[in-house]
Amino acid sequence: MSQRNLSRLARPSALRTRAGVLAAGLGVTMVAGTGAAFAATSGHAAPESSSASVVSSAAAVHHQAAAQVKAADTAQSKAAAAAKRAASWTDPVKKYTLSAKFGRGGSMWAHKHSGQDFAVPIGTAVHAAHTGTVVKAGPNGAGDGPAYGNAIVIKHKNGTYSQYAHLSKIDVRIGQPVTTGQKIALSGNTGNSSGPHLHFEIRTTPNYGSAVDPVPFLRSVGVKV
């Protein structure tokens, strides 16, 4: 057989050999890949300490989220309460007995009684009846006369003024903003007073002589007097 014929016969054989090697290699690769995949899917479970760490981390995240929600709810509740206080009115003192009424006559007053008296012990906390700004505060009725003793007048945004008299202690100053229910003084028996009580007025101006009956007014704004 000629050399050329031998070369032709050898060439296909070499190609078949090379193809076989490639196929064998591909098979090994596929088997190895399958084995790796099997190992990944059916291998040993994660160590117990690792699982516990994951559970602990998840619990911590849940606890933090719950705490943040609670804090947000608390802040929202406080804001709502503050807004409600700013919009509402309240009694100037708690646990009182109504004594001398508005318009009452008698020797105790130069004219008729200009406010409503709330009988309470000396030292009872006196609260701002509504949000506003202190425009008068001091002795001698804060400028309205010695009969009032120590007194405070607060201006409110609706054009009314509230007055608190016969105080034993004043805890606010002129120009200070106050909110509904804020403690502003202690009740007393100063000035022209027959016994411990708070004299309370609602006025149309900051000055004496402009008072209206405070009980119907407070009831009109939702305060049960």
ZAMARGU-4260 file (C-alpha; in steps of 0.2 Angstrom, whole numbers, plus 5000, padded with zeros to 4 digits):
<rodrens>
0) 5000/5000/5000 | 5007/5017/4996 | 5012/5030/5008 | 4997/5041/5003 | 4984/5028/5007
5) 4992/5024/5024 | 4991/5043/5028 | 4972/5043/5023 | 4968/5028/5034 | 4978/5035/5049
10) 4969/5052/5048 | 4951/5046/5052 | 4958/5035/5066 | 4967/5050/5074 | 4951/5060/5073
15) 4941/5046/5081 | 4954/5045/5095 | 4953/5064/5098 | 4934/5063/5098 | 4934/5049/5111
20) 4946/5058/5122 | 4935/5074/5121 | 4919/5064/5125 | 4927/5055/5139 | 4933/5072/5146
25) 4915/5079/5144 | 4908/5064/5153 | 4920/5066/5168 | 4916/5084/5169 | 4897/5081/5168
30) 4899/5067/5181 | 4909/5079/5192 | 4896/5093/5190 | 4882/5081/5195 | 4891/5075/5210
35) 4895/5093/5215 | 4876/5098/5213 | 4871/5082/5223 | 4883/5087/5237 | 4876/5104/5237
40) 4858/5099/5238 | 4860/5083/5249 | 4875/5088/5260 | 4876/5089/5278 | 4865/5101/5288
45) 4872/5117/5294 | 4880/5116/5311 | 4868/5119/5325 | 4877/5134/5332 | 4875/5143/5315
50) 4856/5139/5315 | 4855/5146/5332 | 4864/5162/5327 | 4852/5165/5313 | 4837/5162/5324
55) 4844/5174/5337 | 4848/5188/5324 | 4830/5186/5317 | 4823/5188/5335 | 4834/5203/5338
60) 4828/5212/5322 | 4810/5208/5326 | 4812/5215/5344 | 4820/5231/5337 | 4806/5233/5324
65) 4793/5231/5338 | 4802/5243/5349 | 4802/5256/5335 | 4784/5254/5331 | 4780/5256/5350
70) 4790/5272/5351 | 4782/5279/5336 | 4764/5275/5343 | 4770/5283/5360 | 4776/5299/5351
75) 4760/5300/5341 | 4749/5298/5356 | 4759/5311/5365 | 4757/5323/5350 | 4738/5319/5350
80) 4737/5323/5368 | 4746/5339/5367 | 4735/5345/5352 | 4720/5340/5362 | 4726/5350/5377
85) 4730/5365/5366 | 4712/5365/5359 | 4703/5362/5375 | 4699/5370/5391 | 4700/5363/5409
90) 4695/5367/5427 | 4708/5379/5435 | 4709/5368/5450 | 4703/5350/5455 | 4693/5343/5469
95) 4685/5360/5473 | 4668/5366/5480 | 4660/5381/5471 | 4657/5395/5484 | 4654/5413/5480
100) 4646/5415/5462 | 4648/5428/5449 | 4637/5443/5451 | 4634/5440/5470 | 4632/5456/5480
105) 4638/5459/5498 | 4650/5469/5509 | 4665/5458/5503 | 4665/5467/5486 | 4665/5486/5481
110) 4653/5481/5467 | 4646/5464/5463 | 4657/5448/5463 | 4667/5448/5447 | 4671/5430/5446
115) 4668/5412/5452 | 4676/5406/5468 | 4683/5388/5470 | 4685/5383/5488 | 4701/5374/5490
120) 4715/5372/5503 | 4730/5384/5503 | 4744/5377/5492 | 4732/5368/5479 | 4739/5367/5462
125) 4731/5380/5450 | 4731/5376/5432 | 4730/5387/5416 | 4712/5384/5410 | 4717/5386/5392
130) 4733/5388/5381 | 4739/5406/5380 | 4751/5419/5386 | 4754/5427/5403 | 4750/5446/5402
135) 4749/5450/5420 | 4757/5442/5436 | 4761/5448/5453 | 4755/5456/5469 | 4742/5470/5471
140) 4731/5460/5459 | 4744/5461/5446 | 4739/5479/5443 | 4720/5476/5446 | 4720/5481/5464
145) 4725/5474/5482 | 4708/5465/5484 | 4714/5452/5472 | 4730/5448/5482 | 4743/5439/5471
150) 4735/5436/5454 | 4739/5431/5436 | 4730/5435/5419 | 4732/5424/5404 | 4727/5430/5386
155) 4720/5416/5375 | 4719/5416/5356 | 4700/5417/5355 | 4700/5434/5362 | 4696/5430/5380
160) 4707/5431/5396 | 4707/5421/5412 | 4711/5428/5429 | 4717/5418/5444 | 4718/5428/5461
165) 4721/5426/5480 | 4737/5415/5476 | 4750/5410/5488 | 4763/5407/5475 | 4765/5412/5457
170) 4775/5400/5446 | 4775/5410/5429 | 4781/5427/5422 | 4774/5440/5411 | 4776/5435/5392
175) 4777/5416/5396 | 4767/5404/5385 | 4757/5391/5394 | 4747/5376/5389 | 4730/5369/5395
180) 4732/5361/5412 | 4749/5368/5415 | 4753/5372/5434 | 4754/5391/5435 | 4752/5394/5454
185) 4747/5388/5471 | 4730/5394/5479 | 4730/5405/5494 | 4721/5417/5505 | 4730/5434/5500
190) 4721/5450/5497 | 4702/5453/5502 | 4698/5435/5505 | 4687/5427/5519 | 4695/5410/5518
195) 4707/5399/5506 | 4700/5399/5489 | 4704/5403/5470 | 4695/5417/5463 | 4693/5414/5444
200) 4687/5426/5430 | 4684/5425/5412 | 4687/5443/5404 | 4685/5451/5387 | 4700/5462/5391
205) 4715/5459/5403 | 4708/5472/5415 | 4696/5473/5429 | 4678/5477/5424 | 4677/5466/5409
210) 4672/5450/5417 | 4658/5438/5412 | 4651/5423/5421 | 4664/5410/5420 | 4653/5395/5424
215) 4642/5396/5408 | 4658/5400/5398 | 4667/5385/5404 | 4652/5374/5401 | 4651/5381/5383
220) 4668/5375/5380 | 4665/5357/5387 | 4671/5359/5405 | 4659/5351/5418 | 4659/5364/5432
</rodrens>
